[in-house]
Amino acid sequence: MSDQYDVELSEDHIILRDMVRKFADNEIAPFVEQDENDHRFQRELVDKMAELNLFGCPIPEEYGGNGMGYLAHAIVTEEIGRVSGSLRISLNMQTMGTSLSILKWGSDELKKKYIPELMSARLLGCFAITEPNSGSDTVSMATTAVRDGDSYILNGQKNWISWAPVADIGIIFAMTDKAAKHKGMSAFLMDMHSPGVSTIATKAKLGIWACPTGEIIMEDVKVPAGDIIGQEGKGFGHLMEELVSTRLTAASGAVGTCQAALDASIKYACERNQFGRPIAQFQMVQEVIARMVAETEAARALVWRCAIQKDRGLINNNRETVLAKFYASRAADEVPNLGLEVLSAYGYSNEYPIARILRDGKVYKILEGATNIMKMILATDALGIKKANK
Ligand SMILES: Cc1cc2nc3c(=O)[nH]c(=O)nc-3n(C[C@H](O)[C@H](O)[C@H](O)COP(=O)(O)OP(=O)(O)OC[C@H]3O[C@@H](n4cnc5c(N)ncnc54)[C@H](O)[C@@H]3O)c2cc1C
């Protein structure tokens, strides 16, 4: 990327990008392969990210953020995601899925109590929608929250929750009135150390091994009524809006994956000699590199457009967020595959990064909404069946 042509970026954005890039290359990259192989979550790296206020871009200064905005958040997320798909998750766990939701819908008390703690990473967050029998069809969730005096009593099970085994607080979506369907969902801020909460770490998964993922089991967990996020019965609307934030983070991470695959492929193509010359000189290898460049930059352009719209106040730009997430997640699947063609047998080896990048890139087509759901939103909008932007 050349600064001169990055017309969307201000000087502050460029300074931020260079700072995060340096941090990611110097502090994360040296450990990433070992951490992935050991399935080791480095809490200290999250603390260092907090020291640099990397979680604070869309959060105002009064709550510990830096108020730099959504494009800044996208830049930070891409740079972290370029080096570690596992640590990229932190940008949703501390910022978009938790702090931003509390900022938008939580009481003043919740905002003051929790957002600065998430910004500084004194507390780690998670957000829990998915259940064993409820994925894309979120309204079918079985977790219940029943009002009991000054509290709600939560019962149910969530699975595939990023950071469940390490989180201190969770934004938990539950049904307060199952019969009311969409209008019967509510969101709660739950202390993960409360009596009745237990977690089970997901042991075997395809990628992002250094990112703890797990189940949350809730058995008669008492949550103070004041810890509801927004109003009772408004949870589905909050969830849809929250996804318009978390999908930007996922899309930005996906661009990071593409850039990582491209960087590794260019380096290899210039170093590897066959038939007496670097393979970079063969046109068929160049064709693969050209496709990788095009996919990476097209994905980034969609992500930046989405972020710039949000910075201009269009924070509920569902259509453009879904488009960015759809395109970037597909690219994060395809571009590392192209990288594997360049590195060939060495790409199949764990001694080169492509194998890890390829594994980790696959997650973006699943989390924050499966690809079919993204396609459904884009197509029904285009066909005039259901407008994506309200
Ligand atoms: C590593 C990882 C981390 C995650 N982190 C979190 C987290 O922190 N919090 C959280 O709540 N969840 C999390 N998830 C869960 C994730 O959000 C869900 O997996 C995702 O929403 C899809 O649900 P599902 O996998 O159950 O698929 P399903 O909904 O069962 O779908 C299966 C397939 O059917 C397709 N499909 C479903 N409905 C339709 C339809 N109407 N039309 C066409 N096709 C359809 C889907 O596209 C998919 O291809 C995580 C998942 C992973 C893998």
The ligand as an SDF file (V2000), in Angstrom:
LIG
                    3D

 53 58  0  0  0  0  0  0  0  0999 V2000
  -14.6370  -19.5900   15.6250 C   0  0  0  0  0  0  0  0  0  0  0  0
  -16.0480  -19.1190   15.8280 C   0  0  0  0  0  0  0  0  0  0  0  0
  -16.3050  -18.1010   16.7400 C   0  0  0  0  0  0  0  0  0  0  0  0
  -17.6180  -17.6840   16.9750 C   0  0  0  0  0  0  0  0  0  0  0  0
  -17.8440  -16.7030   17.9020 N   0  0  0  0  0  0  0  0  0  0  0  0
  -19.1320  -16.4070   18.2500 C   0  0  0  0  0  0  0  0  0  0  0  0
  -19.4070  -15.4950   19.3210 C   0  0  0  0  0  0  0  0  0  0  0  0
  -18.4870  -14.9000   19.9050 O   0  0  0  0  0  0  0  0  0  0  0  0
  -20.6960  -15.2810   19.6810 N   0  0  0  0  0  0  0  0  0  0  0  0
  -21.7440  -15.9070   19.0520 C   0  0  0  0  0  0  0  0  0  0  0  0
  -22.8860  -15.6930   19.4410 O   0  0  0  0  0  0  0  0  0  0  0  0
  -21.5100  -16.7710   18.0190 N   0  0  0  0  0  0  0  0  0  0  0  0
  -20.2430  -17.0370   17.6140 C   0  0  0  0  0  0  0  0  0  0  0  0
  -19.9890  -17.9200   16.5890 N   0  0  0  0  0  0  0  0  0  0  0  0
  -21.1150  -18.5830   15.9330 C   0  0  0  0  0  0  0  0  0  0  0  0
  -21.4580  -18.0070   14.5810 C   0  0  0  0  0  0  0  0  0  0  0  0
  -21.9780  -16.7080   14.7060 O   0  0  0  0  0  0  0  0  0  0  0  0
  -22.4480  -18.9640   13.9110 C   0  0  0  0  0  0  0  0  0  0  0  0
  -21.7330  -20.1430   13.6350 O   0  0  0  0  0  0  0  0  0  0  0  0
  -23.0760  -18.3750   12.6700 C   0  0  0  0  0  0  0  0  0  0  0  0
  -23.9900  -17.3660   13.0010 O   0  0  0  0  0  0  0  0  0  0  0  0
  -23.8150  -19.4170   11.8170 C   0  0  0  0  0  0  0  0  0  0  0  0
  -24.5750  -20.2900   12.5830 O   0  0  0  0  0  0  0  0  0  0  0  0
  -24.3790  -21.8740   12.4380 P   0  0  0  0  0  0  0  0  0  0  0  0
  -22.9340  -22.1610   12.3290 O   0  0  0  0  0  0  0  0  0  0  0  0
  -25.1420  -22.5280   13.5170 O   0  0  0  0  0  0  0  0  0  0  0  0
  -24.9860  -22.2450   11.0330 O   0  0  0  0  0  0  0  0  0  0  0  0
  -26.5050  -22.5540   10.6340 P   0  0  0  0  0  0  0  0  0  0  0  0
  -27.3510  -21.4020   10.9220 O   0  0  0  0  0  0  0  0  0  0  0  0
  -26.9050  -23.8680   11.1910 O   0  0  0  0  0  0  0  0  0  0  0  0
  -26.3550  -22.6970    9.0490 O   0  0  0  0  0  0  0  0  0  0  0  0
  -25.7610  -23.8510    8.4400 C   0  0  0  0  0  0  0  0  0  0  0  0
  -25.7180  -23.5750    6.9290 C   0  0  0  0  0  0  0  0  0  0  0  0
  -27.0580  -23.3240    6.4600 O   0  0  0  0  0  0  0  0  0  0  0  0
  -27.1200  -22.0450    5.8460 C   0  0  0  0  0  0  0  0  0  0  0  0
  -28.3960  -21.3970    6.1540 N   0  0  0  0  0  0  0  0  0  0  0  0
  -28.9770  -21.2070    7.3720 C   0  0  0  0  0  0  0  0  0  0  0  0
  -30.1390  -20.5310    7.2250 N   0  0  0  0  0  0  0  0  0  0  0  0
  -30.2880  -20.2900    5.8980 C   0  0  0  0  0  0  0  0  0  0  0  0
  -31.2670  -19.6200    5.1180 C   0  0  0  0  0  0  0  0  0  0  0  0
  -32.3560  -19.0610    5.6510 N   0  0  0  0  0  0  0  0  0  0  0  0
  -31.0850  -19.5500    3.7590 N   0  0  0  0  0  0  0  0  0  0  0  0
  -29.9900  -20.1160    3.1750 C   0  0  0  0  0  0  0  0  0  0  0  0
  -29.0230  -20.7440    3.8730 N   0  0  0  0  0  0  0  0  0  0  0  0
  -29.1680  -20.8280    5.2180 C   0  0  0  0  0  0  0  0  0  0  0  0
  -25.9400  -21.2430    6.4190 C   0  0  0  0  0  0  0  0  0  0  0  0
  -25.5270  -20.2260    5.5230 O   0  0  0  0  0  0  0  0  0  0  0  0
  -24.8880  -22.3310    6.5910 C   0  0  0  0  0  0  0  0  0  0  0  0
  -24.2480  -22.5330    5.3480 O   0  0  0  0  0  0  0  0  0  0  0  0
  -18.6890  -18.3080   16.2790 C   0  0  0  0  0  0  0  0  0  0  0  0
  -18.4160  -19.3160   15.3340 C   0  0  0  0  0  0  0  0  0  0  0  0
  -17.1160  -19.7140   15.1040 C   0  0  0  0  0  0  0  0  0  0  0  0
  -16.8680  -20.8110   14.0940 C   0  0  0  0  0  0  0  0  0  0  0  0
  1  2  1  0
  2  3  1  0
  2 52  2  0
  3  4  2  0
  4  5  1  0
  4 50  1  0
  5  6  2  0
  6  7  1  0
  6 13  1  0
  7  8  2  0
  7  9  1  0
  9 10  1  0
 10 11  2  0
 10 12  1  0
 12 13  2  0
 13 14  1  0
 14 15  1  0
 14 50  1  0
 15 16  1  0
 16 17  1  0
 16 18  1  0
 18 19  1  0
 18 20  1  0
 20 21  1  0
 20 22  1  0
 22 23  1  0
 23 24  1  0
 24 25  2  0
 24 26  1  0
 24 27  1  0
 27 28  1  0
 28 29  2  0
 28 30  1  0
 28 31  1  0
 31 32  1  0
 32 33  1  0
 33 34  1  0
 33 48  1  0
 34 35  1  0
 35 36  1  0
 35 46  1  0
 36 37  1  0
 36 45  1  0
 37 38  2  0
 38 39  1  0
 39 40  1  0
 39 45  2  0
 40 41  1  0
 40 42  2  0
 42 43  1  0
 43 44  2  0
 44 45  1  0
 46 47  1  0
 46 48  1  0
 48 49  1  0
 50 51  2  0
 51 52  1  0
 52 53  1  0
M  END
$$$$
